[in-house]
Protein backbone atom coordinates (compact mmCIF):
# COMPACT_ATOMS: atom_id res chain seq x y z
CA UNK A 1 0.00 0.00 0.00
CA UNK A 2 2.86 2.39 0.71
CA UNK A 3 3.91 2.15 -2.93
CA UNK A 4 0.35 3.01 -4.01
CA UNK A 5 0.72 6.45 -2.41
CA UNK A 6 2.75 7.33 -5.53
CA UNK A 7 0.22 5.92 -8.03
CA UNK A 8 -0.73 8.34 -10.84
CA UNK A 9 -4.45 7.96 -10.07
CA UNK A 10 -5.66 10.12 -7.17
CA UNK A 11 -8.36 7.59 -6.27
CA UNK A 12 -5.78 4.86 -5.77
CA UNK A 13 -3.67 7.20 -3.63
CA UNK A 14 -6.66 8.26 -1.51
CA UNK A 15 -7.75 4.66 -0.88
CA UNK A 16 -4.19 3.75 0.04
CA UNK A 17 -4.28 6.48 2.71
CA UNK A 18 -7.52 5.10 4.07
CA UNK A 19 -6.35 1.50 4.14
CA UNK A 20 -2.97 2.33 5.69
CA UNK A 21 -4.65 3.78 8.80
CA UNK A 22 -7.38 1.17 9.06
CA UNK A 23 -5.69 -0.64 11.96
CA UNK A 24 -4.71 2.66 13.67
CA UNK A 25 -1.05 1.59 13.75
CA UNK A 26 0.74 3.21 10.80
CA UNK A 27 4.44 2.51 10.54
CA UNK A 28 7.14 5.19 10.69
CA UNK A 29 7.51 4.93 6.90
CA UNK A 30 3.78 5.55 6.42
CA UNK A 31 3.84 8.56 8.74
CA UNK A 32 6.83 10.02 6.90
CA UNK A 33 5.06 9.59 3.56
CA UNK A 34 1.88 11.16 4.97
CA UNK A 35 3.91 14.22 6.08
CA UNK A 36 5.35 14.47 2.57
CA UNK A 37 1.95 14.10 0.93
CA UNK A 38 0.38 16.68 3.25
CA UNK A 39 2.93 19.21 2.06
CA UNK A 40 3.22 18.44 -1.66
CA UNK A 41 0.13 16.46 -2.79
CA UNK A 42 -1.67 18.35 -5.58
CA UNK A 43 -4.92 16.38 -5.33
CA UNK A 44 -7.60 17.84 -3.09
CA UNK A 45 -9.16 14.39 -2.82
CA UNK A 46 -5.99 12.83 -1.42
CA UNK A 47 -5.56 15.75 0.99
CA UNK A 48 -9.15 15.22 2.14
CA UNK A 49 -8.40 11.57 2.89
CA UNK A 50 -5.26 12.62 4.77
CA UNK A 51 -7.32 15.05 6.85
CA UNK A 52 -9.83 12.30 7.59
CA UNK A 53 -6.98 9.98 8.60
CA UNK A 54 -5.73 12.41 11.26
CA UNK A 55 -8.08 10.95 13.87
CA UNK A 56 -6.46 7.53 13.39
CA UNK A 57 -2.88 8.79 13.75
CA UNK A 58 -0.83 9.07 16.95
CA UNK A 59 -1.43 12.43 18.65
CA UNK A 60 2.19 13.50 18.19
CA UNK A 61 1.95 13.16 14.40
CA UNK A 62 -1.30 15.01 13.84
CA UNK A 63 -0.16 18.61 14.17
CA UNK A 64 2.62 18.48 11.55
CA UNK A 65 0.33 16.87 8.99
CA UNK A 66 -2.60 19.18 9.78
CA UNK A 67 -0.39 22.27 9.52
CA UNK A 68 0.90 21.21 6.11
CA UNK A 69 -2.62 20.49 4.91
CA UNK A 70 -3.80 23.89 6.14
CA UNK A 71 -1.06 25.58 4.13
CA UNK A 72 -2.65 24.74 0.78
CA UNK A 73 -4.58 27.39 -1.10
CA UNK A 74 -8.28 26.75 -1.29
N, C-alpha and C positions, 0 to 999 in steps of 0.2 A: 504493500500500500504506500509506503514511503516514496517509492519510485513514481507512483501515479500522481504525486503532487506536482510533477513536472510535465504531465501529459498535456498535449496541445488543446484538448477539449476542456473547457471550464467546468462542464458537468461532471466529468471524471475527477477533476481536481477537487471539486466541492464534496463529492461523495467520499473521496479518500479522506478528507478532513473529518467528516462525520464518522466514518468507520474507525479511524485511528483513535478517537476518543471514546468509543463505545464502552470500553471496559474501565474508563476513568483512570487508566494507568499508562499514559503516554511515555515513551522512552525519552531519554535525553536528546537523541537524534531527531525525534518527532518534534519536540519542543523547540529545538534550534531551527528546524525547517519552518515551523509555524511563525517564529519571530521574523524570519526572512520573508515569508509570504505576506505577513501583516504589513511589512514596510514597502515591498516592491510589487505585490500582486496587482495586475491591472484590472482583473475581473471583479466587478462589484458583487457578483454571485458568490465567488470564492471568499471574498472578504466577509460577506454576510454569514457564511458557514463558519468562518473563523470566529466571528463575534458570538455566534450561537454556541460554539465549542468552549468559550471562556468558562462557563459554569462547570465544566467537566475537567478543568485543568487545576493543577495545584495552585493555591492562593498566591504563592510567590512568583508565579509565572504570568499571572493575569495582567498585571499593570503594564508591563513592557509591551505585551501584544496589543492591549486595548489602546495604549498611547499611540502606537504606530498606526493602528486602524483609524484612530480619530484624526490623524494627520492628513488623511486623503481629502482632496477636494470633493465636494458633493456634486 
